[in-house]
Amino acid sequence: MKTKIRVLSQRSFFSKFHSINPKFQSFSLGLQSYLVLILPPLLFCSYHPIISFGSSATMNFELSLPLIWLALFFVVSLPKTFDNLRFFGSKALPLVAFPLFAATSVLWSDNQVRGLLTAGVLLLLCFAIFSVIPLLSQNSKLKNPLLKSFIFSAVIFGIFCWMQCLLDIFGMSREFSLLCPGCTYQSFGFPHPNGFAIEPQFMGNLLLAPALLALFLIMKPAKPPIKHLRPITFFLLATLFLTFSRGAIFAFFLGAFVLFFGLLIINKNLSHLLRSFALIPLAFVVALSAQGIFAEISPAHDTFISATAKSIHHLSLGKIDLRPKSKFTQQTSSSTTIQAETKSPNSPSFSGYVAESTDIRLKLTDLALDAWDNQRTRMLFGSGLGSAGTIINQTFPHQTSAKEIIQNQYASLLLETGILGAIFLGFSLFLLTKIVFPLRRAQQVLILAVFISFAFTLGFFSGLPNALHICLFMPILYFLTAQSSNLKKFVS
């Protein structure tokens, strides 16, 4: 009798659960959609605000808004896990081959704390991508709101970048302006903004996808889906140049080059493309002029001419030198720096191309490759996730610290995951290209342009928290340009 009562109660429980389940799924879907819509502005807040939990000898323990978003999205999307796996079918396991191998490499990592945290972020990121794609493919109503969130988030944070510059030249403290230590007018005579990111290169990197998407939309013959998109595009381009990040600027030119010639082959409308493409040099001139004006207004001993010439000298890696001669400068073979003993208190720290910023990146890459190829097992399996700084410090103790981050994601991944990791990553990327094939040719060009731009920038920095926007912007960008049937073709 008791057994019958227990069975009946269990049936009653499950029947109630199934009656509640559709409501719960509807609530979960709505929350997922809301989280996706607020993702673009949150990605721009990659460093501010940040919650610090202290540090160790090898890393800082910090929590940012994008990381909090990953955790929340995981919890909300967890009930849809099996549906998402069915969505991808047999392609699910090959696509996660690299993340699973990278997470496994923590077992032989020399920095397991950092490795475990990195593996956790990596798995959350993969889970988010596997959840975002089915969500967006089944909810076409999100396209217009997400497009506006994508573009206008970049505009809002771009406005803040220009405000940062004005606040700095008028004497506002960095605690209020949020400028990084080397971003003030005291470095080059003019400020270069970092937004809510830790450095200008990451702010410039965040602007890459919105800027290329906006440029793509005005280069198409069709009417843009957003009003006043041409001035918006111009503003995003000028802000990207204002960040003064060589990596982001070079990456943008590379992406724009792919975009221009790809669309030229497809549409063969040279005059329309040239009118849209003309915004790029115009935006560069405006950003360069703004740097000169900021230098004139700031307390730094710089003029409009000297500041703009200095900017060109730095961006050209010292190849184009239009700077007026000064008794405060000393010419060297690779760079020009101000002599500390002769400059006045208001003289900028740099008077041209700063070769050290390039030399440090090249040095760290060389050290990483040297540490990678000095052991056969390390060459094949890697040193383990999160261990790059530790391994380099152990191999070259007098040249780096254990906290050092390799400023090259490719060298960092090769050192930590080895040849096997590179093979798994290449295989996963190859499978992902099948998503692009069903797209129309114009959309293929855009995806390729953004992908090449992001791939180029990864040679200038490393660290998964710094690259979250690269992994999360791509599926959003695909959804914004794809037809509703594209993903069905991919998973079929």
Disulfide bonds with the S-S distance in Angstrom:
Cys180-Cys183 1.75
